Amino acid sequence: MDIGKRVKQLRTKNDLTLEELASRCELTKGYLSQLERNLASPSIQTLEDIVEALGTTMPKFFAEEEVEQIVFTKADEFIDTQENQTIHWIVPNAQKNQMEPVIVDIAPKQKSMVISPHDGEEFGYVLSGKLYLCSDRNSKGLLIKKGETFYAHGNESHYLENRTDKTASVLWISTPPIF
């Protein structure tokens, strides 16, 4: 672990100058500067004083921060092929997040799974083809074409229906995760 880098990271996060941190730890500004540049190594007691002045604990100071994946590639995708639809999980383990984006390919003359009522919202962007958004209140459905979107509350059962002879695809984002 790069102790100097971690001290500087926490010092700047706490909006402290070298002089302010030095005063809190009863160290010199020069010593802290050398420490941050890894030109000096603190004793355990000195490091404990610095860590305390930075408002954290030794275990938290040394805890490795988990690097969160932000960009996902085709290699990260998981595909579940079913009889009438294929679901592409484009963000792995998205069910642990507040929203879940998937791409759903709906086969010709088929329907997506029926989404039961839930406390949440859904957004869809039709990538290809034409789909009908059908619900308890509107069994005929609302037509959504390529390049168009839908935004719906999850307060009633609903599904997408492909009434054409070509596969249709939709980017479907739900909150909370429902797929």
C-alpha positions in Angstrom: 0.0 0.0 0.0 1.2 3.5 -0.8 0.8 5.1 2.7 1.9 8.6 1.5 -0.7 8.6 -1.3 -3.4 7.4 1.1 -2.5 10.1 3.7 -2.7 12.8 0.9 -5.9 11.4 -0.4 -7.6 11.6 3.0 -6.1 15.0 3.8 -7.5 16.5 0.6 -10.8 14.7 1.0 -11.0 16.4 4.5 -10.1 19.7 2.9 -7.0 20.1 5.2 -3.7 21.8 4.3 -0.4 20.2 5.2 -0.1 22.9 7.9 -3.5 22.1 9.4 -2.8 18.4 9.5 0.7 18.9 10.9 -0.8 21.1 13.7 -3.4 18.4 14.6 -0.7 15.7 14.7 2.0 17.8 16.4 4.3 17.1 13.4 6.0 19.4 11.0 4.6 20.4 7.7 7.9 19.3 6.1 7.7 15.8 7.6 4.2 15.3 6.3 5.2 16.6 2.9 8.0 14.0 2.8 5.6 11.3 4.1 3.1 12.1 1.3 5.9 11.8 -1.3 7.1 8.5 0.3 10.4 10.1 1.3 9.8 9.3 5.0 8.2 6.3 6.8 6.2 6.9 9.9 6.3 4.8 13.0 3.2 3.0 13.9 2.4 5.5 16.7 2.9 8.5 14.3 0.7 6.8 11.7 -2.0 6.2 14.3 -1.9 9.9 15.2 -2.2 11.0 11.6 -5.0 8.5 10.9 -6.9 9.8 14.0 -6.4 13.4 12.9 -7.8 12.4 9.5 -11.0 11.2 11.2 -10.6 7.5 10.4 -9.3 4.3 12.0 -6.3 2.1 11.1 -8.5 -0.7 9.7 -10.4 1.8 7.5 -7.1 3.5 6.5 -5.7 0.2 5.3 -8.9 -1.2 3.8 -8.6 -1.7 0.0 -11.2 0.3 -1.7 -13.2 -1.8 -4.1 -12.9 -0.5 -7.6 -16.4 -0.2 -9.0 -16.8 -1.2 -12.6 -18.3 1.6 -14.6 -17.8 0.6 -18.2 -19.2 -2.7 -19.5 -18.3 -4.5 -22.7 -19.9 -7.3 -24.7 -17.8 -9.7 -22.8 -19.6 -8.7 -19.5 -23.0 -9.5 -21.0 -25.1 -12.5 -19.9 -27.7 -13.8 -22.4 -30.7 -15.9 -21.4 -32.5 -17.3 -24.5 -36.1 -18.3 -23.9 -38.8 -19.5 -26.3 -40.4 -16.2 -27.1 -37.7 -13.7 -26.0 -34.0 -13.3 -25.4 -32.8 -11.2 -22.4 -29.4 -9.6 -22.5 -28.1 -8.5 -19.1 -25.8 -5.8 -20.2 -24.7 -4.8 -16.7 -23.7 -7.8 -14.6 -25.3 -8.2 -11.2 -27.5 -5.1 -11.9 -30.2 -6.6 -9.6 -28.1 -5.3 -6.7 -28.4 -1.7 -8.0 -31.4 0.6 -8.0 -32.1 0.2 -11.7 -31.6 -2.7 -14.1 -31.0 -2.2 -17.8 -31.5 -5.1 -20.1 -32.0 -5.6 -23.8 -35.0 -7.8 -24.7 -35.3 -9.3 -28.1 -38.9 -10.4 -28.7 -39.4 -13.0 -31.4 -42.0 -12.5 -34.2 -45.6 -12.9 -33.1 -44.5 -13.3 -29.5 -44.9 -11.5 -26.2 -42.4 -10.6 -23.5 -42.9 -12.0 -20.0 -45.7 -10.4 -18.1 -44.4 -7.9 -15.5 -46.6 -8.1 -12.4 -47.5 -4.9 -10.5 -44.6 -3.5 -8.5 -43.5 -0.3 -6.8 -41.3 1.2 -9.4 -41.0 2.6 -12.9 -39.8 1.4 -16.3 -38.3 3.0 -19.3 -37.9 1.5 -22.7 -36.3 2.5 -26.0 -37.1 0.5 -29.1 -33.9 -0.4 -30.8 -35.5 -2.2 -33.8 -38.9 -3.2 -35.0 -42.3 -2.3 -33.6 -43.8 -3.3 -30.3 -47.1 -2.8 -28.4 -47.1 -2.0 -24.7 -50.1 -3.9 -23.4 -51.5 -3.5 -19.9 -54.4 -4.4 -17.7 -56.1 -1.2 -18.8 -55.1 -1.3 -22.4 -55.1 -4.8 -23.8 -54.9 -3.5 -27.4 -51.6 -1.9 -26.6 -49.8 1.3 -27.4 -47.6 1.2 -30.6 -44.0 2.0 -30.0 -41.7 2.1 -33.1 -37.9 2.0 -33.5 -36.4 5.1 -32.0 -39.4 5.7 -29.7 -39.6 5.3 -26.0 -42.0 4.4 -23.2 -42.1 5.4 -19.6 -44.5 3.6 -17.3 -45.3 3.1 -13.6 -45.3 -0.5 -12.4 -48.7 -0.2 -10.8 -50.4 -2.7 -13.2 -49.5 -5.9 -15.1 -48.0 -5.2 -18.5 -45.9 -6.8 -21.3 -44.6 -6.0 -24.7 -46.0 -7.7 -27.8 -44.3 -8.1 -31.2 -47.1 -8.4 -33.8 -44.7 -8.4 -36.8 -42.7 -11.0 -38.7 -39.4 -9.7 -37.6 -37.6 -9.8 -34.2 -38.0 -6.5 -32.2 -35.5 -5.3 -29.6 -35.9 -2.9 -26.8 -33.6 -1.4 -24.2 -35.7 -1.9 -21.0 -34.7 -0.2 -17.8 -36.6 -0.9 -14.6 -36.3 0.4 -11.1 -36.2 -1.5 -8.8 -34.8 -4.5 -10.8 -37.5 -6.9 -11.9 -35.9 -9.2 -14.5 
